[in-house]
Amino acid sequence: MLLEFGLSNWKSFKEENFISTISSREEQHNERRANIPKFSMNVLPAAGIFGGNASGKSNLIDALYFIRNLIVDYPSIQSLIPVKKYELDEKTRYEPTEFYLQMLIDDNIYHLTIELDEKRILREKLEFENSSRKHLLYDRDKESIVLGKKYKDNNTLTTIARGTRSNRLFLSNTIDQQELEFEKVFNWFKNLIILSPDGFQRLDNLYIEEYICALNEFLPLLDTGVKRVNFKQIDINNLSMPKEIINQFLNEFETTNSTSAVISGRGGIIYMFEKNEDNGINVNELITIHESADGEVEFKILKESMGTRQAMELIPLFYNLTRTPSVVIIDEIDRSLHTAMTSGLIKYFLNNYESNSRSQLIFTSHDTNLFTQEIFRRDELWVVERNKYNESNIVSVGDFKDVKKNHNLESLYLQGRLGGTPRINI
C-alpha cells in the first residue's frame, strides 16, 4: 500500500506537496480500513483526487508513473533522465526534482527518497521501519554510498554501488545484478498498476476463466447491453496495437513466471496471452455477445460504445482489487462513464473491504457526484488547485476544520469553498 507520496519541482508542482493514506481520527466508514496492528495504525483503502482542468491532477499521477518507470525500465547508458521540472521559475530549472514515498510491504514500512535532475541521480535513500524504529538500508549521493548496519560488510553491494551509472538508481542495478536484498521494494513498483487515458496496462496471472467470470458478473449489472463476453484465439500478427508495445510486452512475458496476462488500452482493445505446452504463446481477443430478435450476435470490442469499453477495462481491475493485494492508480476514472457506473464500481470495492485487506485505489476525477461522504471519508478526498502563478497545490478535505460529517461536500466543492474548482469567466 502507498502510505505517503511527496513531490516538489515536478511539472506544475513547484513547492513540496504530499498525499497521505494514513487514517486520521475521523470516525466515518471506520469498518473498511486496513488495520496494521504492528504500527497501531489504520490505512485508507482509497484516495480520490479532484480539481479543475489543468489543475495538476494528472501531473501527480504522471509522477508516480515516472518513478515506476525509472525503477523498472531504467534509462539506457547515454539517455538523459526524462524528468519534467516546474518551468515557470528560472530558479527551479536548475534545482533538483524530489520525490518521497512511504510504502507498506508485507506489513513493514519502507521509505524511499529520490532527488535527481536530467543528468543524474543526486540522492537515493532507502529506509526500513519495523514496529520499534527506522533502519537505514542505504543512502547514496552523487559521490558515494553509505550502507546501513545490516549491509556495511556486504562487498557485493559495495561493488554494485561503484558500478551504478550516474543516471540509474542503485535499487534497479541491484536487481539487474541478481542481488535481491531490496527485491520486495522493486517488485512493489513493478506490480503497481497505473492506468492513464492514453496508456496500456497489464494484469499477470489472471486466467481467461476468471476474466470472463468478472466481466459476465458485472456487465449485466451495469446496463451495458452486453449479454456476455468470450475470447477467440487469433493470429499474433493481427493485434491492433503499436508494434513497440507488443514487442516489449512479449519480451517481458516470455521471461517471467507468468502463465497468462491481459493487456489492454483505454480504447478498449483487450487481449489475453497464454503460454502453451509447446512453449509458444496463444493470443485471444475479447468479443462481446448481444441478444437480437434472431439470436445472439458477436461484436468486436471496437464496435462497443466508449463507455462500455472503458467499463470492460476497469471491471477486471476492481475484480482483482477484491481478491489480490494490489495498488491500482487510475487517471480520469470517470472517463466516458455514467456517474452511476463509476460509483457502482467504487462502492463494490469499498463494500468488500475488510480490516485485513491490503488493496488500494487511487484515482483522479471530475465527477462531483463522487465527492460525497456517503462513499468516502473526508480524509480520502483531495483537492488540487492551481494558483495565479500556475503552481499546483493539493489539500485534504479532512484538513478543513469547519467541514463536518453532515455537510454536503459536493455543494461545498461546487461553491468553491474547498478550492479546486475552475474559475470560469464566460
C-alpha positions in Angstrom: 0.0 0.0 0.0 1.1 3.6 -0.6 1.1 5.4 2.7 2.6 8.8 1.7 3.8 10.4 -1.5 5.5 13.7 -1.7 7.0 15.7 -4.6 8.5 19.0 -5.5 9.7 20.7 -8.7 7.7 18.4 -10.8 5.6 19.8 -13.7 3.1 22.2 -12.1 4.1 21.2 -8.5 6.8 23.8 -7.6 6.7 23.6 -3.8 6.6 20.4 -1.8 3.2 18.7 -1.8 2.1 15.3 -0.4 -0.8 13.0 -0.1 -1.3 10.5 2.7 -3.5 7.5 3.1 -2.8 7.0 6.8 -6.2 7.3 8.6 -7.0 10.3 10.7 -9.1 10.1 13.8 -12.3 10.6 11.8 -14.9 8.0 12.6 -16.7 7.7 9.3 -16.5 4.4 7.5 -14.1 3.0 10.1 -15.2 -0.5 9.4 -13.4 -0.5 6.0 -9.9 0.5 6.8 -6.8 -1.7 6.6 -5.7 -2.3 10.2 -1.9 -2.6 10.8 -1.6 -3.7 14.4 2.2 -3.8 14.3 2.2 0.0 13.9 -1.1 0.7 15.7 -2.4 2.5 12.7 -5.1 2.2 10.0 -4.6 2.8 6.3 -7.3 4.1 4.0 -8.3 1.9 1.0 -8.9 4.9 -1.3 -7.8 8.3 -2.3 -9.9 10.4 -4.7 -8.2 13.5 -6.2 -10.4 16.2 -7.7 -9.8 19.6 -9.3 -10.4 21.7 -12.4 -8.9 21.1 -15.8 -5.2 21.8 -15.9 -5.1 22.0 -12.1 -2.4 19.3 -11.8 -4.3 16.1 -11.0 -2.7 14.2 -13.9 0.7 15.6 -13.1 0.5 13.8 -9.7 -0.3 10.5 -11.4 2.4 11.2 -14.0 5.0 11.5 -11.2 4.2 8.0 -9.9 4.3 6.7 -13.4 7.7 8.3 -13.9 9.1 6.8 -10.7 7.8 3.4 -11.5 9.5 3.5 -15.0 12.7 5.0 -13.6 12.9 1.9 -11.3 11.6 -0.8 -13.5 12.5 0.4 -17.0 15.7 2.4 -16.2 17.4 4.7 -18.7 20.0 3.5 -21.2 23.6 4.4 -20.8 23.5 7.6 -22.8 20.0 8.7 -22.1 19.0 11.8 -20.2 16.5 11.2 -17.4 13.1 12.5 -18.7 12.4 14.5 -15.6 9.8 17.3 -16.0 10.6 20.3 -13.8 8.5 23.3 -13.0 9.3 25.7 -15.8 7.7 29.0 -14.8 10.5 29.9 -12.4 14.1 30.4 -13.6 15.4 29.1 -10.3 13.6 25.8 -10.3 15.1 24.9 -13.7 18.4 24.5 -12.0 17.2 22.8 -8.9 16.6 19.1 -8.4 13.2 17.3 -8.6 12.5 15.5 -5.3 10.2 12.5 -4.5 9.4 10.8 -1.3 7.4 7.6 -0.9 6.4 5.6 2.1 5.1 2.1 1.3 3.6 -0.7 3.3 5.1 -4.0 2.1 4.3 -7.2 4.0 3.2 -5.1 6.9 6.6 -3.4 7.1 7.2 0.2 6.1 9.8 1.3 3.5 10.8 4.9 3.0 12.3 5.9 -0.4 13.7 9.3 -1.2 14.9 10.3 -4.7 16.5 13.6 -5.8 17.5 13.9 -9.5 17.9 16.2 -12.5 18.1 15.4 -16.2 21.7 14.0 -16.0 22.0 12.1 -12.8 20.6 10.7 -9.6 21.7 13.2 -6.9 20.4 11.3 -3.9 18.7 7.9 -3.3 17.9 6.8 0.2 16.0 3.7 1.3 15.0 3.0 4.9 13.1 0.1 6.6 10.8 0.6 9.5 9.6 -2.1 11.8 7.5 -1.7 14.9 10.4 -0.3 17.0 12.3 2.1 14.8 13.6 3.1 11.4 16.7 1.5 9.9 18.9 2.8 7.1 19.3 0.3 4.3 21.4 2.7 2.1 22.0 6.3 1.4 23.6 7.2 -1.9 24.5 10.6 -3.2 26.3 11.6 -6.4 29.7 10.9 -4.9 29.3 7.8 -2.6 27.0 5.4 -0.8 26.6 4.6 2.8 25.2 1.2 3.5 23.2 0.5 6.6 24.4 -1.5 9.6 23.0 -4.7 8.1 24.9 -4.3 4.9 28.1 -2.5 5.8 30.2 -5.6 5.2 28.4 -6.7 2.1 31.2 -6.4 -0.6 28.8 -7.4 -3.4 26.5 -4.3 -2.7 29.6 -2.1 -2.4 30.8 -3.3 -5.8 27.4 -2.8 -7.4 27.2 0.7 -6.0 30.5 1.6 -7.5 29.4 0.3 -10.9 26.0 2.0 -10.9 25.7 4.7 -13.6 25.0 8.2 -12.6 21.6 8.3 -14.4 20.5 5.0 -12.8 19.1 4.0 -9.4 21.1 1.7 -7.2 17.9 -0.1 -6.4 17.4 -1.0 -10.0 21.0 -2.0 -10.5 21.0 -4.5 -7.6 18.1 -6.4 -9.2 19.8 -6.4 -12.5 22.9 -7.8 -10.9 20.9 -10.6 -9.2 21.4 -9.1 -5.8 17.9 -9.4 -4.3 18.2 -7.7 -0.9 15.8 -5.0 -2.0 13.6 -7.1 -4.3 10.4 -6.5 -2.3 10.6 -2.8 -2.9 11.5 -3.3 -6.6 8.5 -5.7 -7.0 6.2 -3.3 -5.3 6.8 -0.8 -8.1 6.8 -3.5 -10.8 3.4 -4.6 -9.7 2.0 -1.1 -9.4 -0.9 -0.7 -11.8 -1.2 2.8 -13.3 -3.9 3.4 -15.8 -3.8 6.6 -17.8 -6.1 7.7 -20.7 -3.5 7.1 -23.4 -1.6 4.1 -21.9 -1.7 0.3 -21.8 -2.0 -1.8 -18.7 -1.4 -5.5 -18.0 -2.6 -7.9 -15.4 -0.5 -11.1 -14.9 -1.8 -14.5 -14.0 -5.4 -13.6 -14.5 -6.8 -16.5 -16.4 -9.4 -16.5 -19.2 -12.0 -18.1 -16.9 -11.5 -15.5 -14.2 -11.5 -12.7 -16.6 -14.7 -13.8 -18.3 -16.3 -14.5 -15.0 -15.6 -11.0 -13.8 -17.0 -9.3 -16.9 -20.0 -11.6 -17.2 -20.8 -10.9 -13.5 -20.6 -7.1 -13.8 -21.7 -6.1 -17.4 -25.4 -7.1 -17.0 -25.5 -5.2 -13.7 -24.1 -2.0 -15.3 -26.7 -1.9 -18.1 -24.3 -2.1 -21.0 -26.5 -4.1 -23.4 -23.8 -6.8 -23.4 -25.3 -10.3 -22.7 -21.9 -11.9 -22.1 -18.3 -11.9 -23.4 -15.9 -14.5 -24.7 -12.4 -14.9 -26.1 -11.5 -16.0 -29.6 -8.0 -17.2 -30.5 -6.4 -15.0 -33.2 -3.1 -14.8 -35.0 -0.4 -12.9 -33.1 0.3 -10.8 -36.2 -3.3 -9.4 -36.2 -3.0 -7.4 -33.0 -4.4 -3.9 -33.2 -1.6 -2.4 -31.1 1.6 -0.5 -31.7 4.4 -2.9 -32.6 6.7 -1.5 -29.9 4.2 -2.1 -27.2 3.6 -5.7 -28.5 7.4 -6.5 -28.7 8.1 -5.0 -25.2 5.2 -7.0 -23.7 6.2 -10.3 -25.4 9.8 -9.9 -24.3 8.8 -9.4 -20.7 6.1 -12.1 -20.8 8.4 -14.8 -22.1 10.9 -14.2 -19.4 8.5 -14.1 -16.4 6.9 -16.8 -14.4 3.5 -15.7 -15.5 1.5 -18.2 -17.4 -1.1 -15.7 -18.6 -1.6 -12.0 -18.9 -4.1 -9.5 -20.0 -3.1 -6.3 -21.9 -5.5 -3.6 -22.8 -5.7 0.1 -23.7 -8.2 2.8 -22.8 -9.6 2.4 -26.3 -11.0 -0.9 -25.3 -8.6 -3.3 -27.1 -8.3 -6.3 -24.8 -6.1 -9.4 -25.4 -5.3 -12.4 -23.3 -1.9 -14.1 -23.7 -1.3 -17.7 -22.5 1.8 -19.8 -22.6 1.0 -23.2 -24.1 2.6 -26.6 -23.7 4.9 -26.1 -26.6 6.5 -23.0 -25.0 4.6 -20.9 -27.5 2.1 -18.1 -26.8 -1.6 -18.2 -27.7 -3.3 -14.9 -28.2 -7.1 -14.4 -27.6 -9.2 -11.4 -28.5 -12.1 -10.4 -26.3 -15.5 -10.3 -28.1 -19.0 -9.3 -26.8 -22.2 -11.1 -27.4 -25.6 -9.3 -27.8 -29.1 -10.7 -27.9 -31.1 -9.9 -31.0 -34.5 -10.9 -32.3 -32.8 -13.5 -34.5 -30.5 -14.8 -31.7 -27.0 -14.0 -30.5 -24.7 -11.7 -32.4 -20.9 -11.3 -31.8 -19.2 -7.9 -31.8 -15.6 -6.9 -31.8 -14.7 -4.6 -28.9 -14.3 -1.5 -31.1 -17.9 -1.7 -32.1 -19.0 -1.1 -28.5 -19.5 2.4 -27.0 -16.6 4.1 -25.4 -18.3 3.8 -22.1 -18.8 0.1 -22.4 -15.2 -0.3 -23.5 -14.0 1.8 -20.5 -16.1 -0.3 -18.1 -14.7 -3.5 -19.6 -11.2 -2.4 -18.8 -12.0 -1.2 -15.3 -14.0 -4.3 -14.2 -11.1 -6.7 -14.0 -9.1 -4.2 -12.0 -11.8 -3.9 -9.4 -12.3 -7.7 -9.5 -8.6 -8.1 -8.9 -8.6 -5.5 -6.1 -11.0 -7.5 -4.0 -9.0 -10.8 -4.4 -5.3 -9.9 -4.7 -3.5 -7.3 -2.6 -2.6 -4.6 -5.1 -2.4 -0.9 -5.6 -4.3 0.5 -8.6 -4.0 4.1 -9.8 -6.4 5.4 -12.4 -6.3 8.8 -14.0 -9.7 10.0 -15.0 -11.6 7.1 -13.6 -14.9 8.6 -14.8 -13.8 8.9 -18.4 -16.7 8.1 -20.7 -18.7 6.5 -17.8 -22.1 7.4 -16.4 -21.7 8.5 -12.8 -23.8 5.6 -11.6 -21.4 3.1 -13.3 -18.3 4.8 -11.7 -19.8 5.0 -8.2 -21.1 1.4 -8.5 -17.6 0.0 -9.2 -16.1 2.1 -6.4 -18.8 1.0 -3.9 -18.3 -2.6 -4.9 -14.6 -2.3 -3.9 -15.2 -0.4 -0.7 -18.2 -2.6 0.4 -16.0 -5.7 0.1 -13.1 -4.1 2.1 -12.1 -5.7 5.4 -9.5 -4.8 8.1 -7.1 -7.5 6.8 -7.3 -6.2 3.2 -4.2 -4.7 1.7 -5.5 -3.4 -1.7 -5.8 0.3 -2.5 -7.4 2.5 -5.1 -6.1 6.0 -6.0 -7.8 7.9 -8.7 -8.5 11.4 -10.2 -11.9 12.5 -11.3 -14.1 15.4 -12.4 -17.3 13.6 -11.4 -18.6 15.7 -8.4 -21.2 13.0 -7.7 -18.3 11.0 -6.2 -17.4 13.9 -3.9 -19.7 12.7 -1.2 -19.4 11.4 2.4 -21.9 8.6 1.5 -19.0 6.9 -0.3 -15.8 8.4 1.1 -14.3 9.7 4.3 -13.2 13.3 4.3 -9.5 12.2 4.6 -9.9 10.1 1.5 -10.8 13.1 -0.6 -8.2 15.5 -2.0 -8.4 18.7 -4.0 -5.8 20.1 -6.4 -5.8 23.8 -7.1 -3.6 26.0 -9.4 -2.8 29.5 -8.2 -2.2 32.6 -10.2 1.4 31.6 -10.8 0.3 28.2 -12.2 1.6 26.3 -9.2 -0.4 23.3 -8.2 -1.2 22.6 -4.5 -3.1 19.7 -3.0 -5.0 19.6 0.2 -7.1 17.0 2.0 -10.7 17.7 2.7 -10.0 16.3 6.1 -7.9 19.4 6.9 -10.9 21.7 6.6 -11.8 22.0 10.3 -15.2 23.6 9.6 -16.3 20.8 7.3 -18.4 18.3 9.3 -19.7 14.8 8.7 -23.3 16.1 8.0 -22.2 18.6 5.3 -22.9 18.2 1.6 -19.3 18.1 0.2 -20.4 18.3 -3.4 -22.2 21.5 -2.7 -19.3 23.0 -0.8 -16.9 22.0 -3.5 -19.0 23.5 -6.4 -19.4 26.7 -4.4 -15.6 27.0 -4.4 -15.3 26.7 -0.6 -12.9 23.8 -0.8 -10.8 25.1 -3.7 -10.1 23.1 -6.8 -13.0 24.5 -9.0 -12.2 26.2 -12.3 -12.6 29.9 -12.4 -14.9 30.3 -15.4 -15.4 33.9 -16.6 -17.7 33.5 -19.5 
